[in-house]
Amino acid sequence: MVKVRFAQAWPQLLPLDGEHGGEDYVPPSLEDFDFEGLFGTDWINKPMLQLVISVILILGLMIPASRKLTVVPKKWQFAVEYVYDFVRTSIARTTIGHGYEKYTPFLVGMFMLILINNWFGEFFYFMFPTFSNIGYTMGLVLTVIVFVISSGIRQHGIKSIRMTLMPSSVPVYLAPLVIPLEFMSNYITRPLTLTVRLFGNMFAGHLGVMVFVVGGGWLISEGTSAIGFPTAIVKGAGFGAILLGMLVIGIELFIGFMQAYLFTLLTANYISQAVSEGH
């Protein structure tokens, strides 16, 4: 039997003893998204370490680039300014409008954090998108919801909560109907959709990559077929599957960027609604 742990490194085929003499194929499954904890814990695992590494990478980019700024930017300064300007111009200023400046750092950090952790799924030694683990996605969404609520309170005071549940334009007699609906929309539906969108795309994409690359590697490694196909055909199918897997990895890089962009855009939209005067 062949056991594959693709999620922990580049695909490797580890033959194990079995009744079929090493010819069985074990497809990628949910087990490849589980990781044992380190140091006798359950929470110090690979996704958590990746999250820490991503924060270190972001700080390693932002801090040096923000010091000794020059009119003609150097490489680090240019890269950071490009990302910052992209988020500031296409997301923060366009979506939030007046007063967007104070929310831009949060949105830039959010975008970079999601992008790096999404792209971890396509690079050696990582090969796992952090937010394909729903627990980390839920933690990210909780951070966003807390920031949105606190932004509304800073702008309008504690009445922001009342304004969220009961917009000023709604007649009082509709309060029993509107308040439950607004509560569901703002505090249940929004977090749920944010979580499912990011988690679902990262999980499904990574599983698709595993199917092609692990399956292709197994076909090349075995080189035989239980249903009678010649070895050359089996190996050719394996190489074809791996090439298709490389194409899927390229697509996943784009999807990882788009998910980071959409998540940040929706966050900016929620902030805009929380701080707007017509809220």
N, C-alpha and C positions, 0 to 999 in steps of 0.2 A: 504494500500500500504506500502511496505517496502522500506526504503531509506537507502543505505549503503554508508558510507564514510570510506572505508578501508584505503585509502592513508594517513589518518591523525592519525591512531592508529591501534591496532590489531582489526580484524573485529568485528564490533558491529552491531546488528540489531535494528533499531530504528523504531517501528511501527508508522505510521502516519495514520490519518483518511483518508479513501477513500471509494469509492463506493463498493469495493469488500471486505470490512470488514477485511483488513489486510492480505489477501491471495495472493496478487500480488507480483511478484518478479521483482525488478528493477535491471538488471544486471550492473556490473561495466562498466563505460564508460569514455569518455574524461573528464567529470566533476570531476572525482576523481583525476585528475592531476592538477586541479585548486585550488589555495589557496588564501584566502582573505588576504590582507595586514594588517599589524599592525600599530597602531599609526596614522591612517588616510592616510597611504601610500599604493602604489601598489607593491613596490619593497621589503619592509621588510616583507617577507613571509617565509613559512616553508623551501623551498629549500635554500633561502639565509641564514637563520639561521643555517641550516645543514652545509653549506659551511664554515661558520664562526667557527662552532664547530669542524669541521674536521681540520681546520688550528690550532686551539687551541690544539687539540689532538696531531697533528704532532709536534708542538713546545714542548708540554709537554713530548713527548717521546724523541725528539732529544736533547734538551738542557740538561736535567739531565744526559742522557747517555753519552754525550760528555765531561762531567766534571769529574775530578778525575778518569781517565781511569786506569784500572788495567790490569796486564798481564793475570790473570784469571778473565774473565769478569763476572760481576754480571748479574742478570736477565735482567734489563733494557738495560745494555750495550750489552749483548749477543743478545737480540731481535733486537736492532737497527743495530748492526754490521751485523747480518744475512741478514736483508733487504738491507742494503747498499752494502754488498758484492755481493748479488744476482744481483742487478741492475748494479753494477760496472763491474762484471765479465761477466754475460750473455748478457748484453745489451750494455753498454757504450764501454768497451774495445773491444768486438767482432765486433761491428758495426762501431765505429768511428776510432778505431786504434790509431795511434800516436797522442798524445795531448788530449786524451779522458778525462784526469783527471779534467780539468777545466769545463767540461760539466756534470760531474757525479752528483754534488749536485742538479742541475736543474732537471736531469732525476729522481733522487731518490725522490725529492719532488713531481714531477709530478706523479710518480707511486703511492706513498702513498696517495696523494690527491684523485686520481681516485679510488683506491682500497677502501678506507674508505667510500667515498660517494656512491660507488656501493653497498657496504655491508650494508649501512644504510637501504636498501630496505628489508633486512631480519631480522632486529632486532626490538624488542619492543620499543615503544615510538617514533620510527622514521617511519619504515614501508614504506619508500619511497626512491628510488634511486635518488639522486639529479640530475644526468645527464639524467634521463628520461624526464627532462624539457629541451627542445631544446635550449632555450635561454642561459642557463648555459653551455651547451656543446659548443655552438658557441663562447661564451666568452673564454672558455678554448682553443679552436682551434685557436682563434685570438692571444692569448698569445703565443702559439707555433709558429705560422707563424712569428710574430714580433721577437721572439727570434732567429729563424732560419735566418731571413734576417739580423738581427744585428750581428749574429755570422759570417756570410759571409763577412759583411762589415769590421768587426774587423780583419779578417784574410787577406782579399785581398784589402781592401779599397772600395771606391765607385764603382770601376770597377766590383765588384762582381755582381751588378745588370745587367750590360752588359753581363757578363759571364753567368748569369742565362738565359738570353733571347737569347743569341747568343753564343753557345759553340765555342771554338776556332777551333775545328776540322771541323766545317761546312763552306763550301765555301761562300763567300760574296754574290754571286748572288742568293743564296737560302734564304737570309735574309727575304724577304717579306713573304715567306712561313713559315720559322722556327720560327720567332719572335712571331707571333700570337699563334702558337701551343705551344711554350714554356710558353708563358704568361698564356694560358688556363691551362696548366698542373700544373704550379707552384703556381699560385695565385687564381685559381678557382677550378680546379678538386681536388687538394690535400685537401684544406680546406673542400670542400663538402664531400669527401669520409671519412675523419676523423670524421666529424660531424655526418654523417648518420650512420656510423658503430657503434659508441659508443651510440648515442641516440637511434637508432633502436633496438639494443639488450637490452638495459635497459628498454625501454618502453614496448617492446613486452613481455619480461620476467615478468615484474611487472604486466602487464595486465593478463597474464596467471595465475599467482599466485592468483590474485584477483578472477578470474573466478572460480577456484577450491575451494578456502577457503570460499569466500562469498557465493557461491552457496551451498556448503556443510552445512555451518552454517544456511542458510535459510531452507534447507530441514529438518535439525534436529529441528529447532525452530518450524516450522509449523507442521511437523509430519502428514500431510494429503496430499492427491493428488487429483487434480481436475479430473484426468482421471481414478480414481477408484482403484489405487494400495493400498494395505493395509499399515497401518501406519508403521509397522515394516520394510517393504521393503523401504519405503521412508526414514526413519531414517537411515537404513543401507546404502543406497546410499549416504546419507549425510556424514556419518562417512568415507565411502570409498573415497569420494571427498576430504575431509579434509586430510586424510592420503596421497592421491596423491598430494595434495597441499604441504604437508611437504616434499615430495620427490622433487617436483619442486623447493622448496626453497633451498634444498641442491644443486640442479643443478645450481641454480642462484648464489650461493656462488662461485662455480667454474667458471661460466661464468663471474662473476664480476672480479675475479682474471685474467682470460684470457684477458678480454677487457682492463684492466689496463696494462697488459704486452704488448699486441699488440700495444696499443696506444703509450706507451713509446718506444717500439722498432721502430715504424714508425717515431717517433720524432727523435730518434737517427740517423735513416737512412737519414732523411732530413738534419740534422745537418752535417752529414758526407759528403753529396753531396755539401753542401754550403761551407765547409771549405777545401775540398780536393784540392790538387795542380792541378789535372787534370780537375778541374771544368771548 
